[in-house]
Amino acid sequence: MKLLFSVLAVLCAVQTLNAQNFKDSLDKAKELDPVMVYYNRWERKINEVPNRITKFNLKQQRLQNPQTMADALGLTGEVFIQKSQLGGGSPMIRGFATNRVLIVVDGVRMNNAIYRSGNLQNVISFDPLALEDAEVIFGPGSLMYGSDAIGGVMDFHTLQSKFSSNNKALVKGDAFLRYATANNEKTSHVNFNIAGKKFAFLTSLTVSDFGDLRMGKNGGQNSYLRREYVERINNADVIVANPDPYVQKQSGYNQTNLLTKLRYKPNEHWDLQYGFHYSKTGNIPRYDRLIEYASGNLRFAEWNYGPQFWTMHTTQIQHKQLAGLYNEARLVVAYQQYEESRIDRRRNNNNRRTQTEQVNAFSLNLDFTKAIDASQELFYGAEWVSNQVGSTATNLNISNNVLTKVATRYPDGSKWQSFALYSSYKKVISSTVNFSGGLRFNSGSTEARFDTSFFKFPFTSARINNNSLTGNIGLVYKPHERWQFNVLASTGFRMPNIDDIGKVFESAPGNVVVPNTNLTSEYAWNYEIGLQYNHPNHFNYYVSVFTTSLRNALTNRPFQFNGQDSIIYDGVKSRVTAIQNVAVARVWGIQLGWELNFNKHLKWQTKLNWINGQETDDVKNEQVPLRHAPPFFGSTAFQWQYHGFAFELNAQFNGQITNANLAPSEQVKTTIYAVDANGKPFSPEWYTLNLKANYQMGKMLFNIGWENLTNQRYRPYSSGIVAPGSNFITSIRYSF
């Protein structure tokens, strides 16, 4: 029925368009230049690219006013966001997530050696207020970006330092304040750019404080209420009744982001830039663990992600020339430091465990583009990446302050490395047909040494070497200036990382994951076709149909440790599991959207996503639902603009996932799901209505928003924290 409704809506939109009877002469006068996207690591016209790509920019961000980058991705209507806690946001793209989707910032890959298969929150390290623009490239992107780019690539471009266009100094910037009621958010931001004709300096600073999140009151699901929580009172853990169960106690956190860029352009041929990124959070309560029960009582007194810390230094050198082996060359050298920790303590237990991980990541990318002639272009390059992992763990007895060492999460001193050569070729076959294709050879290794002090591993070291060959081939057919057909076959891969081969942790109560050193890369084959119609300023739509098969899939399955299928871990007898190359996963789906301009002031946008997926279950010897295949989801919005005023009414919506269609790993998470008529967990459908408006008055931009107008109480699929109830947002920006 939903598919039928959507098709009918498209047909109605087309009929409305025909009724407008726009003249072709006016169309040509209003033609817009094609949207530019970063593809093959270089800026290219989107109508020459066979992939499905969605783009969002600074103007859209200012109207939508997202709190975090995870929220910004979700507002595209094409990326599903899971949140275990308020300080979270794990993107799901075409049925894949976590270490099967890739994050790129200013040309540097962010995925590191400890990106796990469990939900991640790393994307919140990036400041949406420091964003210039971004793209999501759907489907495998391993050709240019390497390991992990299976479901898609999220490519973020932060604020760019600008040069003066004359002999006068350029000074420009913004000051910004925002407040939101649902979590008592208080955010302040400032950025400024100082430049001459050859030198430019930019800096951006954002400080945010998020309080405990309030859920909605309507829509049922009383099991979502936060009725009680644990407090430490007089050296004892006490379960305290929550005076307002709609407030999700112990969910707030704070965050600081800093960006600095220094740029020098001596002439039209050379462009040199240094960039520094800094992000740090306070403790982030792991809300889904804080609401777990054991024997009828709350299980944990404390469960926090410790301060999440990330810095990146980048040096970028770009050169342009008319002749030679290349027309443009770009060298990007980067060094990143990343730290995360887990701090947990069970109720009525004085031992507070802290596990801390640090990653030092080095990378080098050298990319070239060469126009062979007017119809042919070549892209080629090399990449080197090296990660070094440090892992420590302690127990602190909070009653006597005695500190002892305990088992680490990962093997301390582990290494993950990758080297690759790649090339892509574009050919304009005719005025209506473009061809593109490419290959990448990737060689990598994963090394670890295991400490047997706490677990008697049957090995003390491991080294895994992996070579992968990946590529893609695509056609773009444009029979008319408004029509475009895309066909694409692409492959992707993911090398085993330190999280895969060396982790020891509790995945769920009564289950413990142990190391497995016998792993190889997983490999994806993707096929898709796309149709686009673009009538600028009037009507456009797209539809993409895809299927992806993941072979040798790295999946958590029952395992044995020293011949035993269960061991005592953290005082609890737990079933042993491990990451193994034992599954085949298949994903298929449809992405559909349109934009109808009723006139120059009013337009209607809709985006719809149907994604389904299954993987093999070796225990049941059958196909089971894929964990990261989200429910049907999308958005629809009416937007009106007039002079300096912009207004939007939109709806965000998700379908239901019944218990039978939940992945087995989700069916056991009874704490976070609603209960159906048979007493089994399921994920209900939900919707929200939202209003956004801003008004430009000279150098001032005023923004107001009312999210979740009907105060719905809902929890997005697989999420631990309940989404915000009615949320009033106000902000003011001064530009100079």
Stockholm file with secondary structure:
# STOCKHOLM 1.0

chainA/1-736         MKLLFSVLAVLCAVQTLNAQNFKDSLDKAKELDPVMVYYNRWERKINEVPNRITKFNLKQQRLQNPQTMADALGLTGEVFIQKSQLGGGSPMIRGFATNRVLIVVDGVRMNNAIYRSGNLQNVISFDPLALEDAEVIFGPGSLMYGSDAIGGVMDFHTLQSKFSSNNKALVKGDAFLRYATANNEKTSHVNFNIAGKKFAFLTSLTVSDFGDLRMGKNGGQNSYLRREYVERINNADVIVANPDPYVQKQSGYNQTNLLTKLRYKPNEHWDLQYGFHYSKTGNIPRYDRLIEYASGNLRFAEWNYGPQFWTMHTTQIQHKQLAGLYNEARLVVAYQQYEESRIDRRRNNNNRRTQTEQVNAFSLNLDFTKAIDASQELFYGAEWVSNQVGSTATNLNISNNVLTKVATRYPDGSKWQSFALYSSYKKVISSTVNFSGGLRFNSGSTEARFDTSFFKFPFTSARINNNSLTGNIGLVYKPHERWQFNVLASTGFRMPNIDDIGKVFESAPGNVVVPNTNLTSEYAWNYEIGLQYNHPNHFNYYVSVFTTSLRNALTNRPFQFNGQDSIIYDGVKSRVTAIQNVAVARVWGIQLGWELNFNKHLKWQTKLNWINGQETDDVKNEQVPLRHAPPFFGSTAFQWQYHGFAFELNAQFNGQITNANLAPSEQVKTTIYAVDANGKPFSPEWYTLNLKANYQMGKMLFNIGWENLTNQRYRPYSSGIVAPGSNFITSIRYSF
#=GR chainA/1-736 SS CHHHHHHHHHHHHHHHHHHHCCCHHHHHHTCCCCCEEEETTEEEEGGGCCSCEEEEEHHHHHHHCCSSHHHHHHTTSSSEEECSSTTCCEEEETTEEGGGSEEEETTEECCCTTCCSSCCCGGGGSCGGGEEEEEEEESCCHHHHCTTCSSEEEEEEECCCCCCSSSSCEEEEEEEEEEETTTTEEEEEEEEEEECSSEEEEEEEEEEEECCEECCSBSCCGGGSCCEEEEEETTEEEEEECSSTTEESSCCEEEEEEEEEEEECCSSSEEEEEEEEEEEECCEECHHHHTCEETTEECEEEEEECCCEEEEEEEEEEEECSSSSCSEEEEEEEEEEEEEEEEEEETTCCEEEEEEEEEEEEEEEEEEEEEEETTEEEEEEEEEEEEEEEEEEEEEETTTCCEEECCCSSCTTEEEEEEEEEEEEEEECSSSEEEEEEEEEEEEEEEEECCTTTSCCSCSEEEEEEEEEEEEEEEEEEEETTEEEEEEEEEEEECCCHHHHHCCEEEETTEEECCCCCCCCEEEEEEEEEEEEEETTTEEEEEEEEEEEEEEEEEEEECCBTTBSEEEETTEEEEEEEEEEEEEEEEEEEEEEEEEESSSSEEEEEEEEEEEEEEEETTTTEEEECTTCCCSEEEEEEEEEETTEEEEEEEEEECCBCGGGSCHHHHTCTTTSEECTTSCEEBCCEEEEEEEEEEEETTEEEEEEEESTTCBCCCCTTCSSCCCCSEEEEEEEEEC
#=GC SS_cons         CHHHHHHHHHHHHHHHHHHHCCCHHHHHHTCCCCCEEEETTEEEEGGGCCSCEEEEEHHHHHHHCCSSHHHHHHTTSSSEEECSSTTCCEEEETTEEGGGSEEEETTEECCCTTCCSSCCCGGGGSCGGGEEEEEEEESCCHHHHCTTCSSEEEEEEECCCCCCSSSSCEEEEEEEEEEETTTTEEEEEEEEEEECSSEEEEEEEEEEEECCEECCSBSCCGGGSCCEEEEEETTEEEEEECSSTTEESSCCEEEEEEEEEEEECCSSSEEEEEEEEEEEECCEECHHHHTCEETTEECEEEEEECCCEEEEEEEEEEEECSSSSCSEEEEEEEEEEEEEEEEEEETTCCEEEEEEEEEEEEEEEEEEEEEEETTEEEEEEEEEEEEEEEEEEEEEETTTCCEEECCCSSCTTEEEEEEEEEEEEEEECSSSEEEEEEEEEEEEEEEEECCTTTSCCSCSEEEEEEEEEEEEEEEEEEEETTEEEEEEEEEEEECCCHHHHHCCEEEETTEEECCCCCCCCEEEEEEEEEEEEEETTTEEEEEEEEEEEEEEEEEEEECCBTTBSEEEETTEEEEEEEEEEEEEEEEEEEEEEEEEESSSSEEEEEEEEEEEEEEEETTTTEEEECTTCCCSEEEEEEEEEETTEEEEEEEEEECCBCGGGSCHHHHTCTTTSEECTTSCEEBCCEEEEEEEEEEEETTEEEEEEEESTTCBCCCCTTCSSCCCCSEEEEEEEEEC
//
